[in-house]
Amino acid sequence: MVHRPADSRLLTNLLQQEKDYSKQLTQLLEASNASLSSFTAYASASPPPASNVILSVAGSLAAADEALRRYAVGVDEWRETMRMLKDMEDDVGNIMRDREILVTRLIKASKSSQKSNSGSNFRDSLLLGNGHGHGNRFPSSSSLSLSIAHQESRPLSSSFSSSTKLAAAQSELQACEAHLAAKERELEVKRSVAVRDGLGARARAMIDCGWAWGEIGQETLRALESLGNGGPNHLGSCC
Protein backbone atom coordinates (compact mmCIF):
# COMPACT_ATOMS: atom_id res chain seq x y z
CA MET A 1 0.00 0.00 0.00
CA VAL A 2 1.34 3.40 -0.95
CA HIS A 3 1.33 5.75 2.01
CA ARG A 4 0.76 9.42 1.37
CA PRO A 5 2.73 11.64 3.76
CA ALA A 6 0.44 13.33 6.27
CA ASP A 7 0.43 17.09 5.81
CA SER A 8 -2.10 18.84 7.97
CA ARG A 9 -0.91 22.40 7.28
CA LEU A 10 -3.92 23.27 5.14
CA LEU A 11 -6.29 21.85 7.74
CA THR A 12 -4.44 23.73 10.48
CA ASN A 13 -4.76 26.94 8.48
CA LEU A 14 -8.49 26.30 7.94
CA LEU A 15 -9.05 25.73 11.66
CA GLN A 16 -7.22 28.94 12.51
CA GLN A 17 -9.26 30.98 10.04
CA GLU A 18 -12.52 29.44 11.22
CA LYS A 19 -11.52 30.20 14.80
CA ASP A 20 -10.98 33.85 13.86
CA TYR A 21 -14.31 33.88 12.02
CA SER A 22 -16.11 32.43 15.04
CA LYS A 23 -14.43 35.00 17.26
CA GLN A 24 -15.59 37.80 14.96
CA LEU A 25 -19.15 36.48 15.09
CA THR A 26 -19.03 36.52 18.89
CA GLN A 27 -17.71 40.05 18.91
CA LEU A 28 -20.40 41.08 16.42
CA LEU A 29 -23.13 39.67 18.65
CA GLU A 30 -21.67 41.44 21.67
CA ALA A 31 -21.54 44.73 19.78
CA SER A 32 -25.10 44.18 18.55
CA ASN A 33 -26.31 43.63 22.10
CA ALA A 34 -24.74 46.91 23.20
CA SER A 35 -26.31 48.64 20.20
CA LEU A 36 -29.75 47.24 21.06
CA SER A 37 -29.43 48.55 24.60
CA SER A 38 -28.79 52.02 23.24
CA PHE A 39 -31.62 51.61 20.75
CA THR A 40 -34.06 50.68 23.53
CA ALA A 41 -32.91 53.62 25.64
CA TYR A 42 -33.58 55.93 22.70
CA ALA A 43 -37.11 54.49 22.39
CA SER A 44 -37.87 55.31 26.02
CA ALA A 45 -37.14 58.98 25.36
CA SER A 46 -39.21 59.12 22.18
CA PRO A 47 -42.87 60.17 22.07
CA PRO A 48 -45.52 57.72 20.92
CA PRO A 49 -46.17 56.28 18.47
CA ALA A 50 -42.45 56.30 17.53
CA SER A 51 -41.44 54.84 20.91
CA ASN A 52 -43.76 51.89 20.45
CA VAL A 53 -42.51 51.21 16.96
CA ILE A 54 -38.87 51.48 17.99
CA LEU A 55 -39.42 49.03 20.85
CA SER A 56 -41.11 46.64 18.45
CA VAL A 57 -38.21 46.90 16.01
CA ALA A 58 -35.73 46.41 18.86
CA GLY A 59 -37.45 43.13 19.67
CA SER A 60 -37.18 42.08 16.03
CA LEU A 61 -33.47 42.94 15.96
CA ALA A 62 -32.93 40.92 19.12
CA ALA A 63 -34.63 37.94 17.48
CA ALA A 64 -32.40 38.39 14.44
CA ASP A 65 -29.33 38.30 16.69
CA GLU A 66 -30.60 35.13 18.28
CA ALA A 67 -30.89 33.50 14.86
CA LEU A 68 -27.34 34.62 14.07
CA ARG A 69 -26.18 33.16 17.40
CA ARG A 70 -27.61 29.79 16.39
CA TYR A 71 -25.66 30.04 13.13
CA ALA A 72 -22.51 30.77 15.16
CA VAL A 73 -23.20 27.54 17.06
CA GLY A 74 -23.37 25.73 13.71
CA VAL A 75 -19.96 27.18 12.81
CA ASP A 76 -18.55 25.92 16.11
CA GLU A 77 -19.93 22.44 15.45
CA TRP A 78 -18.20 22.47 12.06
CA ARG A 79 -14.96 23.56 13.69
CA GLU A 80 -15.21 20.77 16.26
CA THR A 81 -15.62 18.05 13.62
CA MET A 82 -12.60 19.37 11.73
CA ARG A 83 -10.57 19.59 14.94
CA MET A 84 -11.30 15.92 15.62
CA LEU A 85 -10.29 15.13 12.04
CA LYS A 86 -6.98 16.93 12.56
CA ASP A 87 -6.33 14.89 15.71
CA MET A 88 -6.80 11.75 13.65
CA GLU A 89 -4.51 13.03 10.89
CA ASP A 90 -1.88 13.78 13.55
CA ASP A 91 -2.20 10.19 14.82
CA VAL A 92 -1.60 8.86 11.31
CA GLY A 93 1.37 11.19 10.95
CA ASN A 94 2.87 9.84 14.18
CA ILE A 95 2.44 6.26 12.97
CA MET A 96 4.17 7.15 9.70
CA ARG A 97 7.09 8.61 11.63
CA ASP A 98 7.27 5.39 13.65
CA ARG A 99 7.26 3.47 10.39
CA GLU A 100 10.27 5.44 9.13
CA ILE A 101 12.14 4.60 12.32
CA LEU A 102 11.30 0.90 11.91
CA VAL A 103 12.42 0.95 8.27
CA THR A 104 15.76 2.43 9.30
CA ARG A 105 16.09 -0.18 12.05
CA LEU A 106 15.32 -2.98 9.58
CA ILE A 107 17.96 -1.72 7.15
CA LYS A 108 20.58 -1.70 9.92
CA ALA A 109 19.57 -5.18 11.08
CA SER A 110 19.73 -6.46 7.51
CA LYS A 111 23.25 -5.10 7.01
CA SER A 112 24.36 -6.59 10.33
CA SER A 113 22.92 -9.96 9.35
CA GLN A 114 24.68 -9.86 5.98
CA LYS A 115 28.03 -9.25 7.68
CA SER A 116 27.46 -12.14 10.08
CA ASN A 117 26.49 -14.50 7.23
CA SER A 118 29.49 -13.50 5.15
CA GLY A 119 31.79 -14.30 8.10
CA SER A 120 30.16 -17.69 8.58
CA ASN A 121 30.48 -18.51 4.89
CA PHE A 122 34.15 -17.57 5.02
CA ARG A 123 34.80 -20.01 7.87
CA ASP A 124 32.93 -22.81 6.08
CA SER A 125 34.81 -22.26 2.82
CA LEU A 126 38.13 -22.15 4.70
CA LEU A 127 37.54 -25.49 6.41
CA LEU A 128 36.15 -27.26 3.34
CA GLY A 129 38.71 -25.83 0.98
CA ASN A 130 41.61 -26.90 3.19
CA GLY A 131 40.41 -30.49 3.44
CA HIS A 132 39.74 -30.79 -0.28
CA GLY A 133 43.04 -29.37 -1.36
CA HIS A 134 45.19 -31.80 0.67
CA GLY A 135 42.97 -34.82 0.56
CA ASN A 136 42.87 -34.79 4.35
CA ARG A 137 39.84 -35.24 6.49
CA PHE A 138 40.96 -32.56 8.93
CA PRO A 139 42.47 -29.13 8.28
CA SER A 140 46.15 -28.44 8.96
CA SER A 141 47.20 -26.91 12.25
CA SER A 142 47.90 -23.52 10.62
CA SER A 143 44.52 -23.32 8.93
CA LEU A 144 42.82 -24.59 12.06
CA SER A 145 44.48 -21.88 14.10
CA LEU A 146 43.37 -19.30 11.57
CA SER A 147 39.79 -20.53 11.63
CA ILE A 148 39.74 -20.61 15.42
CA ALA A 149 41.08 -17.09 15.61
CA HIS A 150 38.43 -15.97 13.13
CA GLN A 151 35.73 -17.71 15.15
CA GLU A 152 36.90 -15.98 18.27
CA SER A 153 36.64 -12.61 16.57
CA ARG A 154 33.16 -13.50 15.25
CA PRO A 155 31.45 -15.88 17.72
CA LEU A 156 28.53 -17.99 16.59
CA SER A 157 26.24 -16.19 18.99
CA SER A 158 26.68 -12.94 17.03
CA SER A 159 25.20 -14.54 13.92
CA PHE A 160 22.24 -15.84 15.91
CA SER A 161 21.77 -12.44 17.56
CA SER A 162 21.80 -10.67 14.19
CA SER A 163 19.22 -13.06 12.78
CA THR A 164 17.03 -12.54 15.84
CA LYS A 165 17.25 -8.77 15.52
CA LEU A 166 16.45 -8.97 11.82
CA ALA A 167 13.38 -11.14 12.44
CA ALA A 168 12.21 -8.82 15.22
CA ALA A 169 12.66 -5.75 13.01
CA GLN A 170 10.72 -7.40 10.19
CA SER A 171 7.90 -8.36 12.55
CA GLU A 172 7.67 -4.86 14.03
CA LEU A 173 7.58 -3.24 10.61
CA GLN A 174 4.90 -5.63 9.36
CA ALA A 175 2.74 -4.89 12.41
CA CYS A 176 3.24 -1.15 11.91
CA GLU A 177 2.32 -1.42 8.23
CA ALA A 178 -0.91 -3.23 9.09
CA HIS A 179 -1.76 -0.68 11.80
CA LEU A 180 -0.99 2.23 9.48
CA ALA A 181 -3.11 0.80 6.65
CA ALA A 182 -6.06 0.35 9.02
CA LYS A 183 -5.71 3.90 10.37
CA GLU A 184 -5.49 5.36 6.86
CA ARG A 185 -8.70 3.59 5.86
CA GLU A 186 -10.38 4.83 9.03
CA LEU A 187 -9.13 8.36 8.35
CA GLU A 188 -10.57 8.32 4.84
CA VAL A 189 -13.99 7.39 6.18
CA LYS A 190 -13.80 9.91 9.02
CA ARG A 191 -12.84 12.68 6.62
CA SER A 192 -15.98 12.15 4.56
CA VAL A 193 -18.15 11.94 7.68
CA ALA A 194 -16.60 15.07 9.19
CA VAL A 195 -17.18 17.15 6.05
CA ARG A 196 -20.73 15.81 5.63
CA ASP A 197 -21.83 16.22 9.24
CA GLY A 198 -19.90 19.40 10.01
CA LEU A 199 -20.94 21.34 6.93
CA GLY A 200 -24.42 19.86 7.19
CA ALA A 201 -24.88 21.35 10.67
CA ARG A 202 -23.56 24.66 9.45
CA ALA A 203 -25.81 24.63 6.39
CA ARG A 204 -28.91 23.84 8.43
CA ALA A 205 -28.08 26.68 10.82
CA MET A 206 -27.64 28.94 7.80
CA ILE A 207 -31.05 27.95 6.46
CA ASP A 208 -32.70 28.57 9.82
CA CYS A 209 -30.94 31.91 10.17
CA GLY A 210 -31.90 33.01 6.67
CA TRP A 211 -35.53 31.99 7.14
CA ALA A 212 -35.71 33.72 10.54
CA TRP A 213 -34.16 36.90 9.16
CA GLY A 214 -36.65 36.94 6.30
CA GLU A 215 -39.61 36.58 8.65
CA ILE A 216 -38.21 39.10 11.13
CA GLY A 217 -37.55 41.55 8.33
CA GLN A 218 -41.16 41.28 7.18
CA GLU A 219 -42.41 41.89 10.73
CA THR A 220 -40.16 44.93 11.05
CA LEU A 221 -41.47 46.42 7.82
CA ARG A 222 -45.06 45.91 8.96
CA ALA A 223 -44.27 47.66 12.23
CA LEU A 224 -42.72 50.58 10.39
CA GLU A 225 -45.80 51.02 8.20
CA SER A 226 -47.58 52.57 11.19
CA LEU A 227 -45.26 55.55 10.94
CA GLY A 228 -46.04 56.09 7.29
CA ASN A 229 -49.09 58.27 7.87
CA GLY A 230 -47.73 59.72 11.07
CA GLY A 231 -51.15 59.57 12.74
CA PRO A 232 -51.88 58.02 16.13
CA ASN A 233 -55.30 56.90 14.93
CA HIS A 234 -53.61 54.74 12.29
CA LEU A 235 -51.34 53.26 14.90
CA GLY A 236 -54.30 52.48 17.10
CA SER A 237 -56.10 50.76 14.26
CA CYS A 238 -53.07 48.60 13.64
CA CYS A 239 -52.96 47.57 17.28
C-alpha positions, 0 to 999 in steps of 0.5 A: 500500500502506498502511504501518502505523507500526512500534511495537515498544514492546510487543515491547520490553516483552515481551523485557525481561520474558522476560529478567527471567524467564530471569534468575529461572530461573537464580537459582532453579537456582543456589539449588537447587544450593546447597540440594542441597549442604546436603541431601547434607551432611545425608544424610552425617550421618544414620544408615541407612536415612535417609541412603540414602533422602535421598541417593536423593532428592537425586539425584532433585531434581538430575534435576528441576533438570536438567529445569528447566534444559532448560526454561530453555534453551527460554525462551532460544530463544524470547527469541532468536527474538523478539529477531531479530524486533525487529531486523527490526521496527527495520529496517522502522521505519528504512525508514519514517523514510527514506520520510518524509524522501523524501516531504518532499524530494519535496514541496519539489522539487515546489514548486520545480518549480511556481515554475520552471514558472510563471516560464517560462509568464510569459515565454512569455505576455509575449512572445506577448501583446506580439506579438499586441497590436501585430501585430508579429512581434517584441516592443517594446524595452521589453517585450524588456528586461523579458523579458530582465531576468526571464530573468536573474533566473530562468535557464533552467537553474534550470527544468531543475535543478528538473525534474531534482531532482523526477524524482530525488526521485520515483525515490528515493521509488518505490524506497523504497516498493518496498523498504518493501513487500518488507520489510513482507511479509518481516516478516509472514512472519518474525513468524509463523515466530518465534512458531511456532518460538520458542513451539514450542521452549518448549512442547516443553521444557515437555512434557519438563520436566513428563514428567521431573518426573512420573517423578522424583516417582514415583521419589522417592515409591517411595524414601520408602516404605522409611521407612514401616515404619522397619525396616532389613529392609524397606529391604534387601528393597527394595534 
